[in-house]
């Protein structure tokens, strides 16, 4: 008996197939399917890592951004907020378009094409003009969506319930590895080969990943009617948007990951330099601490959710509450001007960020694999549009006010999650 890659993986996703009864050919096919699943996983993880690098790289670029601002007569704080938030506005506004395309046409075509365009957007950032650089960041943000949504669709298709959060944690680990690279290592790269050299390397790597996604993925649709696609998209969106659970998870995501990401990608460097008098290299060290702890806490939270507690909702609630406490610790560290206290606060913030990884799983489990990318896209729209607003506003406020705003949002998020969301682990 012969079975194709997607059929085997869908069987595995539903609880596994009895290889002892399936016959020799099916065993070989199943083994091959698992191998292809893992290859696709690695390729999509690499793609998401690249996207995460773009997301956080502006967090240590204040010196370059200030230099460009002075050269063209821009206010440096305003230009920093524009350059960092352009990615997030575009990323949030493209979610529904990209998510529905991936659900309808598959990872193979949509994922690879968008990564190709991401490479071109990276090159656009090399044009020596502030407005063109902002446009390049927006193109990068728009195209980056495909990486994470493709990964989420692949998990929904090919992984069991008890594997979901741990597999999602892999993405956060991979992402935070590159977020760590986007701190001190990026600072060294910018100082040695410059911004254009760094962007050239990123564009080349993106081009290679585009080809790899096309070759690795078997998820594709050979044909499709535009009218059918639009009708399915409207139906899927209506189903997701009308569910209060979707709003609860999405606002919880903004309260946790959104506030933390805003700190990493924009105003955190301002806080560290002004509150503690740190230089640009020292700033990158402390942001590296946050990224490293965040990375380590993700798989721990994933294991606890999948295998021990076997729940999702308590983790998102706990993340919101613990983050609110961590923001207050951060504020206290600035009040005492204690770098030791600062280190403790950043470790606490990183640990409290870890449990938020259940957010995409809570969306996919609530709405099923057929609209996996679309449901996560809705959550990402709320999350990253909110993050874009935070990146536009918080760098221009006094750092103590920025911390208080973040603490308030995190606390409110815990209440919203408790009231609106439901448990999705089955």
C-alpha positions as CSV (number, residue, x, y, z in Angstrom):
1,X,0.0,0.0,0.0
2,X,1.4,3.4,-1.0
3,X,0.6,6.6,0.8
4,X,1.9,10.1,0.1
5,X,3.8,12.4,2.4
6,X,0.8,14.6,3.4
7,X,-1.5,11.5,4.0
8,X,1.1,9.9,6.2
9,X,1.7,13.0,8.2
10,X,-2.0,13.7,8.6
11,X,-2.3,10.2,10.0
12,X,0.5,10.8,12.4
13,X,-1.1,14.0,13.5
14,X,-4.3,12.2,14.3
15,X,-2.6,9.8,16.6
16,X,-0.2,7.7,14.6
17,X,-0.4,4.7,12.2
18,X,0.2,1.1,13.0
19,X,3.4,0.4,11.2
20,X,3.3,-3.2,12.1
21,X,0.1,-3.7,10.0
22,X,0.9,-1.2,7.3
23,X,3.3,-3.3,5.2
24,X,6.9,-2.8,4.1
25,X,6.1,-0.1,1.6
26,X,4.1,1.9,4.1
27,X,6.9,1.7,6.6
28,X,9.4,3.1,4.1
29,X,7.0,5.8,3.1
30,X,6.2,6.7,6.7
31,X,9.9,6.9,7.5
32,X,10.5,9.0,4.5
33,X,7.6,11.3,5.4
34,X,9.1,11.8,8.9
35,X,12.5,12.6,7.4
36,X,10.9,15.1,5.0
37,X,8.9,16.6,7.9
38,X,12.1,17.1,9.8
39,X,13.9,18.7,6.8
40,X,11.0,21.1,6.3
41,X,11.1,21.9,10.0
42,X,14.7,22.8,9.9
43,X,14.3,25.0,6.8
44,X,11.3,26.9,8.2
45,X,13.1,27.3,11.6
46,X,16.0,28.9,9.7
47,X,13.6,31.2,7.9
48,X,11.9,32.2,11.1
49,X,15.3,32.8,12.7
50,X,16.1,35.2,9.9
51,X,12.8,37.0,10.4
52,X,13.4,37.3,14.1
53,X,16.8,38.9,13.4
54,X,15.2,41.6,11.3
55,X,12.6,42.1,14.0
56,X,15.1,42.9,16.7
57,X,18.1,44.2,14.8
58,X,17.2,47.9,15.3
59,X,17.5,47.4,19.0
60,X,21.3,48.0,18.9
61,X,21.4,50.4,15.9
62,X,20.8,53.6,17.7
63,X,24.3,54.9,16.7
64,X,23.8,54.2,13.0
65,X,20.2,55.6,13.1
66,X,21.3,58.7,14.9
67,X,24.1,59.3,12.3
68,X,21.6,59.0,9.4
69,X,19.2,61.3,11.3
70,X,21.8,64.0,11.7
71,X,22.9,63.8,8.1
72,X,19.4,64.3,6.8
73,X,18.1,66.6,9.5
74,X,15.7,64.2,11.2
75,X,15.0,63.9,14.9
76,X,16.9,60.8,16.0
77,X,14.2,59.5,18.4
78,X,11.5,60.0,15.8
79,X,13.6,58.2,13.1
80,X,14.3,55.3,15.5
81,X,10.6,54.9,16.1
82,X,9.9,55.1,12.4
83,X,12.5,52.6,11.4
84,X,11.7,50.1,14.1
85,X,7.9,50.4,13.8
86,X,7.8,50.2,10.0
87,X,8.5,46.5,10.2
88,X,5.7,45.9,12.7
89,X,3.1,47.9,10.9
90,X,3.7,46.0,7.7
91,X,4.0,42.7,9.5
92,X,0.7,43.1,11.2
93,X,-1.2,44.4,8.1
94,X,-0.1,41.6,5.9
95,X,-1.2,38.8,8.2
96,X,-4.6,38.0,6.8
97,X,-3.4,38.2,3.2
98,X,-0.4,35.9,3.7
99,X,-2.2,33.5,6.1
100,X,-5.1,32.9,3.8
101,X,-2.7,32.4,0.8
102,X,-0.7,29.8,2.7
103,X,-3.8,27.9,3.9
104,X,-5.2,27.9,0.3
105,X,-2.1,27.5,-1.9
106,X,0.3,25.8,0.5
107,X,3.8,26.4,1.9
108,X,5.8,25.4,-1.1
109,X,4.8,28.3,-3.4
110,X,3.7,31.0,-1.0
111,X,6.6,30.6,1.5
112,X,9.3,30.5,-1.1
113,X,8.0,33.5,-3.1
114,X,7.7,35.7,-0.1
115,X,11.2,34.8,1.1
116,X,12.5,35.8,-2.4
117,X,10.8,39.1,-2.0
118,X,12.1,39.5,1.5
119,X,15.6,39.2,0.0
120,X,14.9,42.1,-2.3
121,X,13.4,44.2,0.5
122,X,16.7,43.7,2.5
123,X,18.7,45.0,-0.5
124,X,16.3,48.0,-0.6
125,X,17.4,49.0,2.9
126,X,20.9,49.6,1.5
127,X,19.8,52.6,-0.5
128,X,21.3,55.7,1.2
129,X,18.1,57.6,1.8
130,X,16.1,57.6,5.1
131,X,12.7,57.2,3.6
132,X,13.8,54.4,1.3
133,X,15.3,52.6,4.3
134,X,11.9,52.9,6.1
135,X,10.3,51.6,2.9
136,X,12.8,48.7,2.9
137,X,11.9,47.9,6.5
138,X,8.2,47.9,5.6
139,X,8.8,45.5,2.7
140,X,10.9,43.2,4.9
141,X,8.1,43.3,7.5
142,X,5.4,42.5,5.0
143,X,7.3,39.5,3.5
144,X,8.5,38.1,6.8
145,X,5.0,37.0,7.7
146,X,5.2,33.9,5.5
147,X,8.0,32.3,7.5
148,X,6.2,32.0,10.9
149,X,2.8,31.2,9.3
150,X,4.3,28.5,7.2
151,X,5.9,27.0,10.3
152,X,2.6,27.1,12.1
153,X,0.8,25.4,9.2
154,X,3.4,22.7,9.1
155,X,3.0,22.0,12.8
156,X,-0.8,21.8,12.5
157,X,-0.4,19.3,9.6
158,X,2.4,17.1,10.7
159,X,2.6,17.2,14.6
160,X,0.5,15.6,17.4
161,X,-1.2,17.6,20.1
162,X,1.4,16.6,22.7
163,X,4.2,17.9,20.5
164,X,2.7,21.3,19.6
165,X,4.1,23.7,22.3
166,X,7.5,22.1,22.3
167,X,7.7,22.4,18.5
168,X,6.6,26.0,18.8
169,X,9.2,26.5,21.5
170,X,11.8,25.4,18.9
171,X,10.8,28.4,16.8
172,X,11.2,30.7,19.8
173,X,14.6,29.2,20.7
174,X,15.8,29.6,17.1
175,X,14.4,33.1,17.0
176,X,16.0,34.1,20.3
177,X,19.3,32.6,19.1
178,X,19.3,35.2,16.3
179,X,17.9,37.8,18.7
180,X,21.1,37.1,20.7
181,X,23.1,37.5,17.5
182,X,21.3,40.8,17.0
183,X,22.8,42.2,20.1
184,X,26.6,42.2,20.7
185,X,27.5,40.1,17.6
186,X,25.5,42.4,15.4
187,X,27.2,45.4,17.1
188,X,30.6,44.0,16.2
189,X,29.5,43.3,12.6
190,X,28.2,46.8,12.1
191,X,31.5,48.2,13.5
192,X,33.6,45.9,11.2
193,X,31.8,45.5,7.9
194,X,29.2,48.3,8.1
195,X,25.4,48.3,7.6
196,X,25.6,47.5,3.9
197,X,27.9,44.6,4.4
198,X,25.6,43.2,7.0
199,X,22.5,43.6,4.8
200,X,24.2,41.9,1.9
201,X,24.9,38.8,4.0
202,X,21.3,38.8,5.2
203,X,19.9,39.1,1.6
204,X,22.1,36.3,0.3
205,X,21.1,34.0,3.2
206,X,17.4,34.8,2.5
207,X,17.7,33.9,-1.2
208,X,19.2,30.5,-0.3
209,X,16.3,29.9,2.2
210,X,13.8,30.7,-0.5
211,X,15.1,27.9,-2.7
212,X,15.3,25.6,0.3
213,X,11.6,26.1,1.2
214,X,10.5,25.4,-2.4
215,X,12.6,22.2,-2.5
216,X,11.7,20.9,1.0
217,X,7.9,21.4,1.1
218,X,5.3,19.1,-0.4
219,X,2.4,21.3,0.8
220,X,1.0,22.8,-2.4
221,X,-2.2,23.2,-4.4
222,X,-1.9,22.7,-8.1
223,X,-4.8,25.0,-9.0
224,X,-7.4,27.2,-7.4
225,X,-10.3,29.5,-8.4
226,X,-10.0,33.1,-7.2
227,X,-13.6,33.2,-6.3
228,X,-13.3,30.1,-4.2
229,X,-10.2,31.4,-2.5
230,X,-12.0,34.7,-1.6
231,X,-15.1,32.9,-0.3
232,X,-13.0,30.6,1.9
233,X,-11.0,33.5,3.2
234,X,-14.1,35.5,4.2
235,X,-15.6,32.4,5.9
236,X,-12.4,31.6,7.8
237,X,-11.9,35.2,8.9
238,X,-15.5,35.5,10.1
239,X,-15.1,32.3,12.1
240,X,-11.9,33.5,13.8
241,X,-12.9,37.2,14.4
242,X,-16.3,36.3,15.9
243,X,-14.7,34.0,18.6
244,X,-14.0,35.8,21.9
245,X,-11.2,33.3,22.5
246,X,-9.3,34.7,19.5
247,X,-9.4,38.2,21.0
248,X,-8.4,36.9,24.5
249,X,-5.4,35.1,23.1
250,X,-4.4,38.0,20.8
251,X,-4.6,40.6,23.6
252,X,-2.7,38.3,25.9
253,X,0.0,38.0,23.2
254,X,0.3,41.8,23.0
255,X,0.5,42.0,26.8
256,X,3.3,39.5,27.0
257,X,5.4,39.1,23.9
258,X,4.4,42.5,22.4
259,X,5.6,44.5,25.4
260,X,8.8,42.4,25.6
261,X,9.5,42.7,21.9
262,X,9.0,46.4,21.9
263,X,11.6,46.7,24.7
264,X,14.0,44.5,22.7
265,X,13.6,46.2,19.4
266,X,13.2,49.9,20.2
267,X,13.1,51.7,23.6
268,X,15.1,49.2,25.7
269,X,18.4,50.6,24.4
270,X,17.2,54.1,25.4
271,X,16.2,52.9,28.9
272,X,19.6,51.2,29.4
273,X,21.7,54.1,28.2
274,X,19.8,56.9,30.0
275,X,18.9,55.1,33.2
276,X,22.3,53.5,33.8
277,X,24.7,55.5,31.5
278,X,25.7,52.4,29.5
279,X,27.5,52.7,26.2
280,X,26.3,51.0,23.0
281,X,28.4,47.9,23.6
282,X,27.3,47.5,27.2
283,X,23.7,48.0,26.1
284,X,24.1,45.1,23.7
285,X,25.4,42.9,26.6
286,X,22.3,43.5,28.7
287,X,19.9,42.9,25.8
288,X,21.8,39.6,25.2
289,X,21.0,38.6,28.8
290,X,17.3,39.1,28.1
291,X,17.4,37.2,24.8
292,X,19.4,34.3,26.3
293,X,17.1,33.8,29.3
294,X,14.0,34.1,27.1
295,X,15.4,31.4,24.8
296,X,16.1,29.0,27.7
297,X,12.7,29.4,29.3
298,X,10.7,28.6,26.1
299,X,11.4,24.9,25.9
300,X,10.9,24.4,29.6
301,X,7.5,26.0,29.4
302,X,6.7,24.0,26.3
303,X,7.6,20.7,28.0
304,X,5.5,21.6,31.0
305,X,2.5,22.5,28.9
306,X,2.7,19.5,26.6
307,X,3.7,16.7,29.0
308,X,3.2,17.7,32.6
309,X,0.4,20.2,33.1
310,X,-1.3,19.4,29.8
311,X,-2.9,22.8,29.7
312,X,-2.4,26.1,27.8
313,X,-4.4,28.8,29.4
314,X,-2.6,28.9,32.8
315,X,0.7,29.5,31.1
316,X,-0.5,32.6,29.2
317,X,-2.1,34.0,32.4
318,X,1.0,33.3,34.4
319,X,3.2,35.0,31.7
320,X,1.1,38.2,31.9
321,X,1.2,38.4,35.7
322,X,4.9,37.6,36.0
323,X,5.8,40.1,33.3
324,X,3.9,42.9,35.1
325,X,6.0,42.1,38.2
326,X,9.2,42.1,36.1
327,X,8.5,45.5,34.6
328,X,8.2,46.9,38.2
329,X,11.5,45.3,39.1
330,X,13.0,47.0,36.1
331,X,11.6,50.3,37.2
332,X,13.0,49.8,40.7
333,X,16.5,49.0,39.3
334,X,16.6,52.3,37.5
335,X,15.4,54.1,40.7
336,X,18.4,52.6,42.6
337,X,20.7,52.8,39.6
338,X,21.8,49.3,40.4
339,X,23.2,47.2,37.5
340,X,23.0,44.1,39.7
341,X,19.3,44.8,40.3
342,X,19.0,45.4,36.5
343,X,20.4,42.0,35.7
344,X,17.9,40.3,38.1
345,X,15.1,42.3,36.5
346,X,16.1,41.2,33.0
347,X,16.4,37.6,34.0
348,X,12.9,37.8,35.6
349,X,11.6,39.4,32.4
350,X,13.1,36.6,30.2
351,X,11.7,33.9,32.4
352,X,8.2,35.4,32.4
353,X,8.3,35.7,28.6
354,X,8.8,32.0,28.2
355,X,5.3,30.7,29.0
356,X,3.8,33.0,26.3
357,X,4.7,30.4,23.6
358,X,1.3,28.8,24.0
359,X,-0.3,31.7,22.1
360,X,-0.1,30.3,18.6
361,X,-1.0,26.8,19.7
362,X,-4.1,28.1,21.5
363,X,-5.2,29.7,18.3
364,X,-4.5,26.7,16.1
365,X,-6.1,24.1,18.5
366,X,-9.2,26.2,18.8
367,X,-9.8,26.5,15.0
368,X,-8.2,23.4,13.5
369,X,-5.6,22.7,10.9
370,X,-7.6,23.8,7.8
371,X,-7.3,27.4,8.9
372,X,-4.2,27.2,11.0
373,X,-2.3,30.0,9.3
374,X,-5.4,32.2,9.1
375,X,-6.1,31.9,12.8
376,X,-2.5,32.6,13.8
377,X,-2.6,35.5,11.3
378,X,-5.4,37.1,13.3
379,X,-3.5,36.9,16.5
380,X,-0.4,38.2,14.9
381,X,-2.3,41.2,13.4
382,X,-3.4,42.3,16.9
383,X,0.0,41.5,18.4
384,X,2.2,43.2,15.9
385,X,0.0,46.2,15.2
386,X,0.0,46.8,18.9
387,X,3.8,46.4,19.0
388,X,4.1,48.8,16.1
389,X,2.1,51.4,18.1
390,X,4.3,50.8,21.2
391,X,7.5,51.2,19.0
392,X,6.1,54.5,17.7
393,X,5.2,55.9,21.1
394,X,7.4,54.5,23.8
395,X,10.9,55.7,22.5
396,X,9.6,59.2,22.7
397,X,8.4,59.0,26.3
398,X,10.5,59.2,29.4
399,X,11.9,55.7,30.1
400,X,10.1,55.4,33.4
401,X,6.7,56.1,31.8
402,X,7.5,53.5,29.1
403,X,8.1,50.9,31.8
404,X,4.9,51.8,33.6
405,X,2.9,51.5,30.4
406,X,4.4,48.1,29.8
407,X,3.6,46.9,33.3
408,X,0.0,48.1,33.0
409,X,-0.5,46.4,29.7
410,X,0.9,43.1,31.1
411,X,-1.4,43.2,34.1
412,X,-4.5,44.0,32.0
413,X,-3.5,41.1,29.7
414,X,-3.7,38.6,32.5
415,X,-7.3,39.7,33.3
416,X,-8.3,39.5,29.7
417,X,-6.8,36.0,29.2
418,X,-8.6,34.7,32.3
419,X,-12.0,36.1,31.2
420,X,-12.1,35.5,27.4
421,X,-10.0,32.4,26.6
422,X,-10.8,28.7,27.0
423,X,-8.6,25.7,27.5
424,X,-7.6,24.1,24.1
425,X,-5.5,21.1,25.1
426,X,-7.3,17.9,24.0
